[in-house]
Structure formats: structure tokens, C-alpha cells
Amino acid sequence: RSATGALSSDGKDVWISTSTGYVSSLTRKSLSASGTEEKVLDNFNGNMILFDISRDGRYLVFNHQDPKTDFDIYTMDLQGDKKLVPVLNGPSAERNGRVSPDSKWLAYISNETGAEELFVTSFPVPGSRWQVSSGGATSPGEWSAGGKNLRYRKGEKIFNVEVHSGASKPDFSAPKEMLSLPTTVLDLALLPDDKRI
């Protein structure tokens, strides 16, 4: 059994997905004194892992493992009918989607080139996609607070890519090495001040 969670942008709720084999559920739990719980999805057929929540609090982003298409990315519109909708479910593995702060772009890992690389596509409806990393990516992309930088890990090294977001498409700088971390460090998170990792 596995469980993942995401805190709502207003800090009032936590969303929790649990999977037992190929059966998953999704629960919203209030962090108020009442502690009420709402089962949003139950007995979903498939391994579903909650990975991100958009900063506007509207979309949940999931990894979904399918026996035919490997890992896919699904979303749930919390202002809509709260149904799981496939965003990226091609023949390659697409996973670890992270929504940009303005909710216009989705950074994700895909092995469509034969190696795992970081890509960006439009969100919530995917369109053109751009490869951001060079020579592999071993962690999901982390957007800076203002959405002007995208950081990812490749082995021991952390790389930064500058993002210039236009009306129709983003432009990306070449990746620049920021720092190195020991291989024993498993996870990476950016703090909201955009100065600490």
C-alpha cells in the first residue's frame, strides 16, 4: 500500500491518494478543527499517485500506471466534475508532472527519446512540447516561485534553466549547473523565497 498527498494552496485541506496494487482512492481531508473527510474517488482501477496541485488550487496532477502505456499523467479539475482526465498517455512513459505557478505549463519526465528527459507542454490542454534537459534528468522539474526558472537533477548535479514565457510559447536557456549534492540525498524541494533548496 502506498500513499501520497498534496496541501491545498490556501492550507485548509490536504488531498491524499492511496493505492493498493491496482486499486486507488482519493480523499480530501480538512485541516480545520472539524477534520472532515470527503472520499472523492474510490476503488479506481489502476495505480494512481498524486503528484502535484496547481497553485491556483484548481487542478490535481497524478501519475497513473497503465499496463499498456506505462506511466501516464492525468489531471482532475476540482472546479469541474472531479473526473480523472488523461493529459499525457502516449506509448512512452510520462510522469512526475509539475504545473507552473501561472498554471499555463506542465513540466514532466518522459523517456520518449530513449532516455529520461525533462519536457514542458501547455496546460491544462497539452500541445507542442519542448525538451528542457540535456543528457538526462533524474528528478522532476521544480518551478521557481515566479515561474522564471525550472530546476532539475541529473545524478549528483542540480541544473537551472531560465524560462521566458511568451503568450504562445516558452523559451528556455541552456541548462546551467547550480550545485552538486551527495547521491544519498533523495529528494529536492525549492522554498518559496526562491533562495533555498
RALINBEL-V420449 format. One record per residue. SS is DSSP state (a for helix, b for strand, c for the rest). PSI is psi in degrees with one decimal (999 if undefined). D_CENTER is the distance of its C-alpha to the mean C-alpha in Angstrom with 2 decimals. Layout:
SS_PSI_D_CENTER / SS_PSI_D_CENTER
//
This chain:
c_135.8_20.92 / b_154.0_17.42 / b_141.0_15.64 / b_157.9_12.34 / b_163.2_12.12 / b_136.7_10.77 / b_135.8_13.46 / c_155.6_14.31 / c_-27.2_14.82 / c_-1.6_18.55 / c_12.4_18.54 / c_-20.0_20.57 / b_154.5_18.48 / b_135.6_16.17 / b_130.8_14.33 / b_124.5_14.85 / b_137.7_14.19 / b_143.0_16.81 / b_134.7_17.71 / b_102.4_21.17 / c_-118.8_21.53 / c_29.8_20.60 / b_128.5_20.91 / b_160.1_18.17 / b_161.7_18.38 / b_130.5_16.55 / b_138.9_18.43 / b_124.6_18.44 / b_127.5_20.61 / b_138.7_22.39 / c_8.8_22.84 / c_176.1_26.20 / c_-29.2_29.47 / c_-32.7_29.54 / c_28.0_26.45 / c_150.6_26.32 / b_143.6_23.92 / b_121.3_22.92 / b_109.1_21.99 / b_-34.9_19.79 / b_131.9_19.45 / b_144.0_21.80 / b_41.9_22.77 / b_132.0_20.04 / b_100.5_21.01 / c_156.9_18.22 / b_111.1_15.86 / b_125.6_12.88 / b_117.3_10.27 / b_126.4_8.47 / b_-30.1_5.05 / b_160.1_4.71 / b_133.0_7.79 / c_151.6_8.96 / c_-21.8_11.71 / c_-0.9_14.35 / c_9.0_13.67 / c_-37.4_13.88 / b_136.8_10.77 / b_143.4_8.93 / b_131.5_6.04 / b_149.3_7.25 / b_133.8_8.14 / b_125.7_11.78 / b_123.7_14.50 / b_135.3_17.48 / c_-24.7_20.76 / c_-37.3_21.38 / c_12.5_18.22 / b_-140.2_16.46 / b_138.2_12.67 / b_165.3_11.36 / b_126.3_8.52 / b_156.4_10.02 / b_164.0_9.99 / b_125.1_12.66 / b_110.7_14.64 / c_-14.1_16.17 / c_-2.5_18.94 / c_-137.5_19.79 / c_7.7_20.88 / c_42.8_17.86 / c_149.6_17.68 / b_128.7_14.93 / b_127.5_14.68 / b_133.1_13.66 / b_-47.1_11.84 / b_110.3_11.97 / c_51.1_14.48 / c_-171.5_16.86 / c_-20.6_18.97 / c_167.4_16.64 / c_122.8_13.78 / b_126.4_10.38 / b_173.6_7.42 / b_49.9_4.34 / b_133.5_2.65 / b_127.1_2.85 / b_137.0_6.11 / c_158.2_9.31 / c_-30.5_11.83 / c_5.7_14.03 / c_24.0_11.63 / c_-21.1_13.14 / b_152.6_10.69 / b_120.2_7.41 / b_138.4_6.87 / b_163.7_6.46 / b_135.2_9.05 / b_149.6_12.12 / c_25.0_15.64 / c_-20.9_17.47 / c_-2.9_19.70 / c_-19.1_20.75 / c_156.9_18.71 / c_122.7_15.03 / b_161.1_14.07 / b_128.4_11.38 / b_162.6_11.53 / b_138.1_10.99 / b_170.1_12.10 / b_160.0_13.19 / c_144.0_11.58 / c_-11.8_12.29 / c_119.4_14.75 / c_149.3_13.96 / c_-127.9_16.88 / c_153.7_17.78 / b_150.1_15.41 / b_133.4_16.04 / b_126.4_15.83 / c_-42.5_15.08 / c_165.5_15.87 / c_119.6_19.37 / c_18.2_20.58 / c_154.5_17.43 / c_128.8_14.18 / c_5.5_13.77 / c_159.3_10.62 / c_157.1_7.13 / c_140.3_7.88 / b_120.6_8.57 / b_142.5_10.07 / c_165.7_13.55 / c_-38.0_14.82 / c_-1.5_16.62 / c_11.8_14.13 / c_-4.1_16.87 / b_149.7_15.40 / b_126.0_12.48 / b_145.1_12.90 / b_166.6_12.30 / b_142.8_14.51 / b_103.8_17.09 / c_-122.3_19.34 / c_-9.9_20.97 / b_142.5_20.16 / b_130.2_17.63 / b_149.5_17.56 / b_137.7_17.20 / b_127.3_17.00 / b_138.3_18.51 / b_124.7_17.15 / b_103.4_19.88 / b_111.6_18.62 / c_-174.7_21.50 / c_-37.5_22.15 / c_-27.3_21.44 / c_152.7_19.41 / b_154.7_17.92 / b_145.8_19.85 / b_140.0_18.73 / c_168.3_21.06 / c_145.1_21.67 / c_138.8_19.65 / b_133.4_21.73 / b_130.1_21.92 / b_-48.8_21.50 / b_171.0_22.48 / b_147.6_22.78 / c_151.1_21.85 / c_148.6_23.60 / c_-16.1_22.06 / c_-13.8_22.47 / c_116.8_19.64 / c_-37.2_16.67 / c_157.1_13.84 / c_134.7_13.24 / c_141.8_12.47 / c_133.3_13.76 / c_153.7_16.22 / c_-22.0_16.72 / c_-6.2_19.97 / c_17.4_18.21 / c_-18.3_20.99 / c_145.7_20.00 / c_999_17.52
//
